[in-house]
Amino acid sequence: KVQQLKNSQSEELLSAKTSKEKDVIKRKYEEKFLRLQLDNEFAILKLKKETEKQVLEAKYKTFQEEAKLRFLAYKDSIKKNDKLSEAQKESLIGSAKTDTSKLLSDSFEERNKELGEGGTLEEKYKTLFEMFNKLKKSRLDAFGIGSKDRKEGSDEKSELDKIKEFVDTYKTIMSGLSEFIDGQFERELTIEQNKTNAL
């Protein structure tokens, strides 16, 4: 798609007769390239969300399967232990079964908190999509195409003012995004520590 736009731009630039026509054509294609870039960035963000969801699903599934296998291996080793009485074996196996059931239940609850409706993954990406949309609007505004509903006769901002406004908005959004990412990193560390402690 990018190559098609570049080819179209080249053809139009070749047919332009004046430098003013060339400037108009360049501006038109800069807008198209920006919109294409924003669409691609949005698609990538959606793909990252879906990929992260699938990875987390696989991680929880693997964790639960491993817990079940550990229980079965433990149960088998207890049954083969000739030094234990039948009552001791039943007691140890029952205790391990209870612990494994609790571990699986806790893991399922953690999975639902993370991946369920309104879970932390949804909230994380809701915030990211909101920030993306603010940044998108700011980028379009800086380019002078963000507000489709401009009032006629309203004062146009100078290019410098638009760029300054974009940079200020960008800094604000990036600061919020940085704080958000730091919080997510801390949350991930806590979750992994809790899983390690559970084992």
C-alpha positions in Angstrom: 0.0 0.0 0.0 2.8 2.4 0.8 4.5 1.6 -2.5 1.2 2.3 -4.3 1.0 5.7 -2.6 4.6 6.5 -3.5 4.0 5.6 -7.1 0.8 7.7 -7.3 2.6 10.6 -5.7 5.5 10.4 -8.2 3.1 10.3 -11.1 1.2 13.3 -9.8 4.4 15.2 -9.1 5.6 14.6 -12.6 2.4 16.0 -14.1 2.4 19.1 -11.8 3.4 22.2 -13.6 4.1 24.7 -10.8 5.8 24.5 -7.5 2.5 25.4 -5.8 0.8 22.4 -7.4 3.7 20.2 -6.3 3.4 21.5 -2.7 -0.3 20.7 -2.7 0.4 17.2 -4.0 3.1 16.6 -1.4 0.8 17.8 1.4 -2.0 15.5 0.1 0.3 12.5 0.2 1.9 13.4 3.5 -1.7 13.2 4.9 -2.3 9.9 3.3 1.0 8.5 4.6 0.2 9.7 8.1 -3.3 8.2 8.0 -1.9 4.9 6.7 0.8 4.9 9.4 -1.8 5.6 12.1 -4.0 2.7 10.8 -1.0 0.4 10.8 -0.1 1.4 14.3 -3.6 0.8 15.5 -3.7 -2.7 13.8 -0.4 -3.5 15.5 -1.7 -2.5 18.9 -4.8 -4.7 18.4 -2.6 -7.6 17.3 -0.4 -7.2 20.4 -3.4 -7.3 22.7 -4.6 -10.5 21.0 -1.2 -12.1 21.1 -0.7 -11.2 24.8 -4.1 -12.7 25.6 -3.2 -15.9 23.8 0.2 -16.1 25.5 -1.5 -15.6 28.9 -4.1 -18.3 28.1 -1.4 -20.7 27.2 0.6 -19.8 30.3 -2.3 -20.5 32.6 -3.2 -23.7 30.8 0.4 -25.0 31.0 0.6 -24.1 34.7 -2.6 -26.0 35.5 -1.5 -29.0 33.4 1.9 -29.1 35.1 0.2 -28.9 38.6 -1.9 -31.9 37.7 1.1 -33.8 36.4 3.1 -33.0 39.6 0.2 -34.3 41.6 -0.1 -37.5 39.6 3.7 -38.1 39.9 3.6 -37.4 43.6 0.6 -39.8 44.0 2.4 -42.5 42.1 5.6 -42.1 44.2 3.6 -42.3 47.4 1.7 -45.4 46.3 5.1 -47.1 45.4 6.6 -46.2 48.8 6.7 -49.4 50.8 7.8 -47.6 54.0 4.4 -46.0 54.4 1.2 -47.6 55.7 -2.0 -47.4 53.7 -3.5 -44.9 56.1 -0.4 -42.6 55.7 -0.5 -43.0 51.9 -4.2 -42.0 51.9 -3.5 -39.1 54.1 -0.6 -37.8 52.1 -2.4 -38.2 48.8 -5.5 -36.6 50.2 -3.5 -33.6 51.4 -1.7 -33.3 48.1 -5.1 -33.5 46.3 -6.5 -30.7 48.4 -3.4 -28.5 47.9 -3.5 -29.1 44.1 -7.2 -28.3 44.0 -6.6 -25.1 45.8 -3.7 -24.2 43.6 -5.8 -24.9 40.5 -8.7 -22.9 41.9 -6.4 -20.0 42.7 -4.8 -20.2 39.2 -8.3 -20.1 37.6 -9.2 -17.1 39.7 -6.0 -15.3 38.8 -6.7 -16.1 35.1 -10.2 -14.7 35.3 -8.8 -11.5 37.0 -6.3 -11.2 34.2 -8.3 -12.2 31.2 -11.9 -12.1 32.2 -14.4 -9.3 31.3 -13.0 -6.1 32.8 -9.8 -7.9 33.8 -6.4 -6.3 34.0 -5.5 -7.1 30.4 -8.7 -5.3 29.2 -8.0 -2.3 31.5 -4.4 -2.2 30.3 -5.3 -2.1 26.7 -8.3 0.2 27.3 -5.8 2.8 28.7 -3.3 2.1 25.8 -6.1 2.6 23.2 -7.2 5.8 24.9 -3.6 7.1 24.9 -3.2 6.0 21.2 -6.4 7.9 20.2 -5.2 11.1 22.0 -1.8 10.8 20.4 -3.5 10.1 17.0 -5.7 13.2 17.4 -2.7 15.3 18.4 -0.6 14.1 15.4 -3.5 14.9 13.0 -4.0 18.3 14.7 -0.3 19.1 14.3 -0.6 18.2 10.7 -3.7 20.5 10.4 -6.2 17.7 9.6 -7.4 16.6 13.0 -10.6 18.6 13.4 -13.1 17.9 10.6 -15.6 20.2 12.3 -13.6 23.4 12.2 -15.8 26.5 12.3 -15.5 28.8 9.3 -13.8 32.0 10.0 -11.9 30.6 12.9 -8.3 31.6 13.2 -5.9 29.1 11.8 -2.9 28.3 14.0 0.5 28.8 12.6 2.6 25.7 11.8 4.8 26.5 14.8 1.9 26.7 17.2 0.5 23.4 15.9 3.9 21.7 16.3 4.3 23.2 19.8 0.8 21.9 20.8 1.6 18.5 19.4 4.9 18.3 21.3 3.3 19.4 24.6 0.5 16.9 24.1 3.0 14.2 23.2 5.1 14.8 26.3 2.0 14.6 28.5 0.8 11.4 26.9 4.3 9.8 27.0 4.6 10.7 30.6 1.3 9.0 31.4 2.3 6.0 29.3 5.6 5.7 31.0 3.9 5.7 34.4 1.4 3.2 33.2 4.1 0.8 31.9 6.0 1.1 35.2 2.9 0.1 37.0 2.2 -2.8 34.7 5.8 -4.0 35.2 5.5 -3.9 39.0 2.1 -5.7 38.7 3.7 -8.5 36.5 6.6 -8.9 39.0 4.1 -9.2 41.9 2.0 -11.8 40.0 5.1 -13.9 39.2 6.3 -13.7 42.8 2.9 -14.9 44.0 3.0 -17.8 41.6 6.5 -18.7 42.7 5.4 -18.5 46.4 2.4 -20.8 45.6 4.7 -23.4 44.2 
